[in-house]
Amino acid sequence: MAFCSKNSRTIINNLKSKLGLSRLMNQGSDGCLNNTNPCRFLPLTTLPQLRNPDSYSHKTGHSFCSQRFQSTTSEQQFASLPNGEHSQELDFPGGKVVFSPEMRFLSESPCVYNNCYRVLDDNGQLIGNSNFVQVSEEIAVKMYSSMATLQILDTIFYEAQRQGRISFYLTTIGEEAINIASAAALTSDDIVFPQYREPGVLLWRGFTLQEFANQCFGNKADYGKGRQMPIHYGSNKHNYFTVSSTIATQIPHAVGAAYSLKMDKKDACAVTFFGDGGTSEGDFHAALNFAAVTESPVIFICRNNGWAISTPTSDQFRSEGIAVRGQAYGVRSIRVDGNDALAMYSAVHAAREMAINEHRPVLIEAITYRVGHHSTSDDSTKYRPADEIEWWRMARDPVTRFRKWIETNGWWGSEAESQLRSSIRNELLQAIQIAERAEKPPVNELFTDVYDNIPSNLRDQEKLLRETINRHPADYPADVPF
Amino acid sequence: MLAIARQRILGQSFQKIRPAVSVLRSYSSAAKKITVREALNSALDEEMSADPKVFLMGEEVGEYQGAYKITKGLLEKYGPERVLDTPITEAGFTGIGVGAAYYGLKPVVEFMTFNFSMQAIDHIINSAAKSNYMSAGQISVPIVFRGPNGAAAGVGAQHSQCYASWYASCPGLKVLSPYNSEDARGLLKAAIRDPDPVVFLENELLYGESFPVSDEVLDSSFCIPIGKAKIEREGKDVTITAFSKMVGYALKAAEILEKDGIHAEVINLRSIRPLDRTTINASVRKTNRLVTVEEGFPQHGVGAEICASVVEESFAYLDAPVERIAGADVPMPYAANLERMAVPQIEDIIQIQESEGYNSFAFVDTVVCAGNASVNN
């Protein structure tokens, strides 16, 4: 596991006894700066990592190590000096420090941060010696079905937008494992604050295909009363906060909600999702800082998919990914293979226990790839090679990878596969037809919900509008009830 | 940080900080006067006591007792879970407050001044004001943003702007601005109880001023309805609208005008959004003349909206063009003499007797800005 603190042993033992997570905690603390393992280094070519897909595995190389390796060995030497040298310790209000006569800068790239948790290999087979939380057949099959449903949902709605039937759409292709596995590891009491690429969480919680279609078509049955663009789903009863287009604003919201959950002593946490681009916003930094200070039970899940519209991560930040930032704020963090549904499930499961029982925030950086375009307003072949996109779509598909695992376990087969795909497809096409034909929200809904109670000026405006419509009935759209 | 706060409180038993409520009890039942600061403090205290979901957050609100001592004694009384000293990030703590409100708590977020709220304005507008509408009623945001607004004394351009018109233009927000202690108590209590997001604009220079209050005002259930202006002084010759500190100036100006035989009706707006157009228009229909007073910049200000409302609804009743008195159209200067000229003074309000046609009718195509300077648009 990639987190480490001085108290890690006590925490691990605590967790072991209380929660039976012994399977998870077997590994030693690999990712810790204080350990004496030799420094492992990623070659610099992994920075523009997606230009060379092959470098995106967990290769280590020592070629760039030598200069930095020098400085880290001195740190380790100092740490093992006899006690007399440690009397150079002093308390400042800003922190306790140990002085050193040697001038040493912290490397801009921390030396042991290439650990990325994965449980299934690229062929969906369990990696030996892996620790993970067991998933029952029922849950695993539900996870797979949901991932496949999400894929089909995305494909069909994308097409609907291209046909001009809805105005806008945004796919989750390539990130199905993050969506479904994280949702599966949470409970329905956990409050979710999404960015916009997480409809899978809502799907897992029971939002029906019809409800998705209703929102995209903005009809009378839309819970959002037709006020927002497609994909801005929201549902109180599913504890899924309405998607808002602003980037990263949901991150401090989640911290606030988590703080409230803590004050209410609820057995629940807040979970928020965002992309690699969102971590550049000020809100991300303020939220992480605050979450650590207020000890709030919140899980931050970053979908590091390599792209923020056309901005690759090398233009977005120069830190070694996102998990190191969590550490900088005093937040326990882990880097996970986002395309490995089992690893995501385990990480979120563990994070949830820590968040609620220890009142602490946890950051999960899920490494993945945005296979689709940013949205229907984007053509990503303009800024990345089409064959790169195809490679990720076919060779690194998280849905296929998970399917191979459940097939190996004898829980799934090709017949079940084709049956699922065709039934979901039919159900979706049905739902779209119904949603398209349904009436739009009535005109009075234009004026409600601005405030808790409708104020007099809006009542007057509605009256004026109705009078205008009465005078020109022919100009009024037929599908909007009066 | 919270752990340290807890330890300090426990060890502080001999250093009692008496909350304002006990101060009030020590007054006799005759002429009670309380400062605006005490009014705000007691309102917060009572609302926090009545509803465990109410909590405070802001910079220096806890251990420091509040940058302007408005939250004095509350950390000691309610503990660090309900009075949060935040790190220095308006965007951060506003977002967090909104998140807490989404879940169902009732945060009262303090900005050290509303100038700093510009850092957080995305959360105030996009995350708070619009949420109920965008979520179709699923997400209500019962949050209050409060703090000093407008000019203080010698704090320069970045600490002196008035944000009343900025926030009042946004649907989904309620914007209140108290003048005296009664306003402060009643409006703050109403704001905390209101399920919609409220921007509560105080005034630093008024914090220390005392005003008489009745027993009714001191009662813990006292509340002023949002959206109702108050006629502070009745008159028949001209209507003067004002809010916050300018109400005091308008009242003084009205006394001076009285000696010249001009009886001014002074309206304390109290609520900038929703604006009490009914009261304003009824008054203008009685007096036939209107002067709006505000500290903020003239363009797109509160006076502009009032003028538009009156022109739309009571045009036939106006005997003279509506006159706006506002701050000078410059970033606030620091030097005391320049600052005085950049903010409306009582002399500027009295000057209306010339332009409102009492001496001679002159068509005034300008806004009267402070310092007796006319600005031609």
Interface residues (C-beta under 8 A of the other chain):
Chain A: I191 F193 D222 Y223 G224 K225 R227 Q228 H232 G234 S235 N236 F241 T242 S244 T246 T249 I251 P252 H253 A254 V255 G256 A257 A258 Y259 S260 L261 M263 A270 G282 D283 H285 A286 A287 N289 F290 V293 T294 E295 E445 T448 D449 V450 Y451 D452 P455 S456 N457
Chain B: M1 L2 F55 E81 L84 T86 P87 T89 A91 G92 F93 T94 G95 I96 G97 V98 G99 A100 A101 Y102 Y103 G104 L105 P107 D122 H123 N126 S127 S131 N132 Y133 M134 S135 A136 G137 Q138 I139 S140 P171 G172 K174 D194 P195 D196 G227 P274
